Amino acid sequence: MKTRGLTENLVRWFDAGAVRTGDAPPEAGKKVEWLRVTPFVVMHGACLGAIWTGWSPVAVGVAVGLYFVRMFAITAFYHRYFSHRTFSTSRAAQFAFAVLGASAVQRGPLWWAAHHRRHHRFSDQPGDPHSALRDGFWWSHIGWITSRASFATDVEAVGDLAKFPELRFLNRFDTLVPVLLAASMLGLGMILASFAPELGTSGMQMLVWGFFISTVALFHGTCSINSLAHKMGRQRYATGDESRNSLTLALITLGEGWHNNHHYCPGAVRQGFRWWEIDVSWYGLTVLSWLGIVWDLRPVPAHAYDASHG
């Protein structure tokens, strides 16, 4: 049985389809599967590689750029499009941004959307996969993804997305795009070291900064909405949960910090309802709509402004 469990965990590093909804035993609960999440732990440890590789303006610049580009893919597409369908786009753009979102190492688009839809169905109630109110900061921030109970994709919850075979492929082999991104960072650094040595970078330096540090920062930025956006900030609307609005979190996540707004109107593409509520993802989607890449952006309904008290 131990050998079988070892094999299953190793397989799941490469094939997320190896586990289906309902496969997790009752005792899975909050038990951490350390072997399966070893790559995730190693990714954090790899950030320490900067001690040996040093840094350069170009490596840090690439890291920052990839943080924000991939954060936009997560917030605008994994969240606002795949999870809530707050706008429309073409199948080609849907796939392109799904690939970009997959590079964030936050699993596949179907898995992400299925868990987020469940969060909204049971927000801060039994059944919520990551409630800071019920389960505490660390579980809501990172613990929940380490359990077998949260590993499988509830395909029935995302039937509208599962009909696309390319999305199912990305979701099943969710390590493929991150591995390709890491390899491209290594290759970019090696090329720059050979042809532009004055930039002071190298293959390993670019890998550490462009992939590992950028990805880990991106992960914790995204997960701060699960753990902190139900703890810090203020509530404008009575939503039946502890979702809150925070400018700080909005700046870190390109607009997701207006979490109480979002829980009140999850179908609205815009989460910063007021002009002063900075929502960079909304600005980006607006530009994409001007270019004809997205359309039918669902506005904030009038009743949201009528019910507002601030």
ZILIN-V489474 format. One record per pair of residues at least 4 apart in sequence whose C-alpha atoms are under 8 Angstrom apart, sorted by the first residue. I is the first residue (numbers start at 1). J is the second residue. If there is no record, write none. Layout:
I/J + I/J
This chain:
1/5 + 2/6 + 3/7 + 4/8 + 5/9 + 6/10 + 6/35 + 7/11 + 8/12 + 8/18 + 9/13 + 9/35 + 9/36 + 10/14 + 10/35 + 10/36 + 11/15 + 11/18 + 12/16 + 12/17 + 12/18 + 12/19 + 12/36 + 13/36 + 13/175 + 14/173 + 14/174 + 14/175 + 14/176 + 15/172 + 15/173 + 15/174 + 16/151 + 16/152 + 16/171 + 16/172 + 16/173 + 16/174 + 17/152 + 17/172 + 17/173 + 19/23 + 19/151 + 19/152 + 20/152 + 20/153 + 20/154 + 21/152 + 21/153 + 21/154 + 24/28 + 24/148 + 24/149 + 25/149 + 27/31 + 28/147 + 28/148 + 28/149 + 29/147 + 29/148 + 29/149 + 30/143 + 30/144 + 30/147 + 30/149 + 31/146 + 31/147 + 31/148 + 32/143 + 32/146 + 32/147 + 32/148 + 33/37 + 33/146 + 33/147 + 33/148 + 34/38 + 34/146 + 36/146 + 37/41 + 37/146 + 38/42 + 39/43 + 40/44 + 41/45 + 42/46 + 43/47 + 43/212 + 43/216 + 44/48 + 44/212 + 44/213 + 44/216 + 45/49 + 46/208 + 46/212 + 47/208 + 47/209 + 47/212 + 47/213 + 49/53 + 49/208 + 50/54 + 50/55 + 50/205 + 50/208 + 50/209 + 53/204 + 53/205 + 53/208 + 54/205 + 55/59 + 55/60 + 55/201 + 55/205 + 55/209 + 56/60 + 56/199 + 56/200 + 56/201 + 57/61 + 57/199 + 58/62 + 58/199 + 58/201 + 59/63 + 59/201 + 59/205 + 59/206 + 59/209 + 59/210 + 60/64 + 60/209 + 60/210 + 61/65 + 62/66 + 62/209 + 62/210 + 63/67 + 63/209 + 63/210 + 63/211 + 63/213 + 63/214 + 64/68 + 64/210 + 64/214 + 65/69 + 66/70 + 66/210 + 66/214 + 67/71 + 67/214 + 67/215 + 67/217 + 67/218 + 68/72 + 68/254 + 69/73 + 70/74 + 70/100 + 70/101 + 70/103 + 70/104 + 70/218 + 71/75 + 71/101 + 71/104 + 71/218 + 71/222 + 71/253 + 71/254 + 72/76 + 72/77 + 72/254 + 72/281 + 73/77 + 73/78 + 73/97 + 73/98 + 73/100 + 73/101 + 74/78 + 74/79 + 74/101 + 74/104 + 75/79 + 75/80 + 75/253 + 75/254 + 75/255 + 75/256 + 75/281 + 76/80 + 76/81 + 76/281 + 76/282 + 76/285 + 77/81 + 77/82 + 77/97 + 77/98 + 77/101 + 78/82 + 78/83 + 78/98 + 78/101 + 78/109 + 78/112 + 78/113 + 79/83 + 79/84 + 79/113 + 79/116 + 80/84 + 80/85 + 80/86 + 80/87 + 80/269 + 81/85 + 81/86 + 81/87 + 81/88 + 82/109 + 82/110 + 82/113 + 82/161 + 83/112 + 83/113 + 83/114 + 83/116 + 83/117 + 84/117 + 84/266 + 84/267 + 85/267 + 86/267 + 86/268 + 86/269 + 86/296 + 86/297 + 86/298 + 87/269 + 87/294 + 87/295 + 87/296 + 87/297 + 87/298 + 88/294 + 88/295 + 88/296 + 88/297 + 89/93 + 89/94 + 89/293 + 89/294 + 89/295 + 90/94 + 90/293 + 90/294 + 91/95 + 92/96 + 93/97 + 93/293 + 94/98 + 95/99 + 95/166 + 95/167 + 96/100 + 97/101 + 98/102 + 98/109 + 98/167 + 98/170 + 99/103 + 99/170 + 99/177 + 100/104 + 101/105 + 101/106 + 101/108 + 101/109 + 102/106 + 102/107 + 102/108 + 102/109 + 102/170 + 102/174 + 102/177 + 102/178 + 103/177 + 103/178 + 103/181 + 104/178 + 104/215 + 104/218 + 104/219 + 105/174 + 105/175 + 105/178 + 105/215 + 105/219 + 106/112 + 106/219 + 107/111 + 107/112 + 107/171 + 107/174 + 107/175 + 108/112 + 108/170 + 108/171 + 108/172 + 108/173 + 108/174 + 109/113 + 109/167 + 109/170 + 109/171 + 110/114 + 110/153 + 110/155 + 110/158 + 110/161 + 110/162 + 110/167 + 110/168 + 110/171 + 111/115 + 111/152 + 111/153 + 111/154 + 111/171 + 112/116 + 113/117 + 113/158 + 114/118 + 114/153 + 114/154 + 114/155 + 114/157 + 114/158 + 115/119 + 115/129 + 115/153 + 115/154 + 116/120 + 117/121 + 117/157 + 118/122 + 118/123 + 118/127 + 118/128 + 118/129 + 119/123 + 119/124 + 119/127 + 119/128 + 119/129 + 119/130 + 120/128 + 120/263 + 121/128 + 122/126 + 122/127 + 122/128 + 123/127 + 123/128 + 123/131 + 123/241 + 124/128 + 124/131 + 124/132 + 124/133 + 124/134 + 124/241 + 124/242 + 125/131 + 125/134 + 129/140 + 129/144 + 129/150 + 130/135 + 130/139 + 130/140 + 130/141 + 130/144 + 130/226 + 130/227 + 131/135 + 131/136 + 131/139 + 131/140 + 131/226 + 131/227 + 132/136 + 132/137 + 132/138 + 132/139 + 132/140 + 132/141 + 132/226 + 132/227 + 132/228 + 132/230 + 132/231 + 133/137 + 133/230 + 133/231 + 133/242 + 135/139 + 135/140 + 136/140 + 136/227 + 137/141 + 137/227 + 137/228 + 138/142 + 138/143 + 138/227 + 139/143 + 139/144 + 140/144 + 140/223 + 140/226 + 140/227 + 141/220 + 141/223 + 141/224 + 141/226 + 141/227 + 142/146 + 142/223 + 143/147 + 144/150 + 145/150 + 145/151 + 146/150 + 146/151 + 147/151 + 148/152 + 154/158 + 155/159 + 155/162 + 158/162 + 159/163 + 161/167 + 162/167 + 162/168 + 164/168 + 165/169 + 166/170 + 167/171 + 168/172 + 169/173 + 170/174 + 170/176 + 174/178 + 175/179 + 176/180 + 177/181 + 178/182 + 179/183 + 180/184 + 181/185 + 181/211 + 182/186 + 182/207 + 182/211 + 183/187 + 183/207 + 184/188 + 185/189 + 185/203 + 185/206 + 185/207 + 185/210 + 185/211 + 186/190 + 186/202 + 186/203 + 186/204 + 186/206 + 186/207 + 187/191 + 187/203 + 188/192 + 188/203 + 188/206 + 189/193 + 189/201 + 189/202 + 189/203 + 189/204 + 189/205 + 189/206 + 189/207 + 190/194 + 190/202 + 190/203 + 191/195 + 191/196 + 191/203 + 192/196 + 192/197 + 192/199 + 192/201 + 192/202 + 193/197 + 193/199 + 193/200 + 193/201 + 193/202 + 193/203 + 197/201 + 201/205 + 201/206 + 202/206 + 203/207 + 204/208 + 205/209 + 205/210 + 206/210 + 206/211 + 207/211 + 207/212 + 208/212 + 208/213 + 209/213 + 209/214 + 210/214 + 210/215 + 211/215 + 212/216 + 213/217 + 214/218 + 215/219 + 216/220 + 217/221 + 218/222 + 219/223 + 220/224 + 221/225 + 221/252 + 221/253 + 222/226 + 222/253 + 223/227 + 224/228 + 224/229 + 224/249 + 225/229 + 225/230 + 225/249 + 225/256 + 225/257 + 225/259 + 226/230 + 227/231 + 228/232 + 229/233 + 229/243 + 229/244 + 229/245 + 229/246 + 229/249 + 229/257 + 229/259 + 230/242 + 230/243 + 230/244 + 231/242 + 231/243 + 231/244 + 232/244 + 232/245 + 232/246 + 233/244 + 233/245 + 233/246 + 234/244 + 234/245 + 234/246 + 235/242 + 235/243 + 235/244 + 235/245 + 235/260 + 236/244 + 236/245 + 236/260 + 236/261 + 236/308 + 236/309 + 236/310 + 237/260 + 237/261 + 237/264 + 237/307 + 237/308 + 237/309 + 238/264 + 239/243 + 239/260 + 239/263 + 239/264 + 242/260 + 243/259 + 243/260 + 243/263 + 244/257 + 244/258 + 244/259 + 244/260 + 244/261 + 245/257 + 245/258 + 245/259 + 245/260 + 245/261 + 246/250 + 246/257 + 246/258 + 246/259 + 247/251 + 247/257 + 247/258 + 247/277 + 247/278 + 248/252 + 248/257 + 249/253 + 249/255 + 249/256 + 249/257 + 249/258 + 250/254 + 250/255 + 250/256 + 250/257 + 250/258 + 250/278 + 250/279 + 251/255 + 251/257 + 251/278 + 251/279 + 252/257 + 253/257 + 254/278 + 254/279 + 254/280 + 254/281 + 255/271 + 255/272 + 255/278 + 255/279 + 255/280 + 255/281 + 255/282 + 256/271 + 256/279 + 258/262 + 258/271 + 258/272 + 258/277 + 259/263 + 259/271 + 260/264 + 261/265 + 261/266 + 261/271 + 261/272 + 261/273 + 262/266 + 262/267 + 262/268 + 262/271 + 264/304 + 265/300 + 265/301 + 265/304 + 267/298 + 268/297 + 268/298 + 268/299 + 268/300 + 268/301 + 269/282 + 269/297 + 269/298 + 269/299 + 269/300 + 270/279 + 270/282 + 270/298 + 270/299 + 270/300 + 271/279 + 271/282 + 272/276 + 272/277 + 272/278 + 272/279 + 273/277 + 273/300 + 279/283 + 280/284 + 281/285 + 282/286 + 283/287 + 284/288 + 285/289 + 285/294 + 286/290 + 287/291 + 288/292 + 288/293 + 288/294 + 289/293 + 289/294 + 289/295 + 300/304 + 301/305 + 302/306 + 303/307 + 304/308
